Amino acid sequence: MNSKINWSEKVKDLDETIRKEIGIDEENEAKHILIKVQTKASEAIEPAFIVGEDETFLDLFVLSPQGPGITSTAVLKDNIQSVGVIGGVSTEKIDPSEMPDETPLLDDVSGLYQ
């Protein structure tokens, strides 16, 4: 049954709906949509993004939680119970000079330990 679902399209539709609901500009289409894939196994695969799909497999890049790194994996579509959208990486480039400087917040930890 799940082999007939086009997960790539489902995820794009979910991302578009979420963006509209929270008021994010439609012009900034997400380049990569981070997802969580729940399979019949006990642990979910997350965060990941779809890189390909055919009738049988959903091909993913899974981001490493221990630092920089990506693992390529394929999930048998019949084993997928659900797919959820975590967030998206926009194609819009942000000017670094517009980002607030958080260094003072990180440097002022003297009040935490007395």
N, C-alpha and C positions, 0 to 999 in steps of 0.2 A: 504494500500500500504506500509506504513512505517513498518508495523508489519513483513514484510518479510525481511527487511534490518537487517543484523547482524552488529549492531553498534560497538560491541567490535572489530570485525575484521577491520571495516572501520577506527576506531580510531588508531589501531595498524599500519595499512598501512599508514595513514596520518603521524603518528609520525615517522615512518621509512623514509618516503620521505623527511620530514623536516630535520631530522638528516643528511641524505645524502647531502642535498642541502647546509646545513651550515657547513658541514665537521666534524660532531661529529662521533667518532669512533663507528662502528657497534657493536663491542664486548660488549659495555655497554648498553645492552637492558634496556629500561625503566621499572622500577618495577611498578610504577603507573603513568598513563598519565592523567594530569589535563585537563579537558575539560570544554567547555561552551555549554550548551544545550539550544537552543532557541525553545520554545514551542509556541503554538498558543496564550498563555497568553502573557501579555505585557512585563513582565520581564524575563530575561534569568536566568537560574540556573547556577551559577558559583562561585568559582571554585569547581569542582566536579571530581570524578573519578568513573568509572564503577566497580561494584562489582559482577554483575550478569545480566543475560538477559534470557528471554524466548520469546515465540511468541507474547506475549501481552505487557509485561513490560520491561523497562530498569531500573535496580536497581542501585542506586547511593549512594555514600557518599558525602555529600556537606560540604565543609570546612566553618567554621564560620568566617565571616569577622571581628567580634568583639573580636577575641582572639582564644585561643585554644578550639577547639570543633568540633565535626563532627555530622551531622544530616543524618540519613538514610532516603532515600526517593525513591519512585518508580514513574516513569513517564510512562504514557500510550504511547506506541510507535506510535500510530496513531496521537497523538498530537504533535509529534516532527516535527519542521520545518527544523532545521539544528543542526549539532553538529560540533564544532570546537575544535582544539587542542590548548591549552594554553601553555603547557610545559610538561616535564616529570621529574620524580624523578628517577635518575639512581640507579642501584643496586651497582655501584662502590662506595666504601667507600673512603672518602677524609681524609688524615692525617691532623688533626687540626693544626699541627705545620707548615704546608705549607700555611695556610691561612694568608693573610696580616693582620697586626694589625691596626684596624681602630679607636682605642681609641683616638689617638692624633687628628684626624679629628673632632671627636665629642667634645673633650675638648676645642678646639680652636674656640669658637663661639664669642669671644670678638669683632671681627671685624664686626659682623653682626649688632649689635645695638650700635649706637654712640650717 
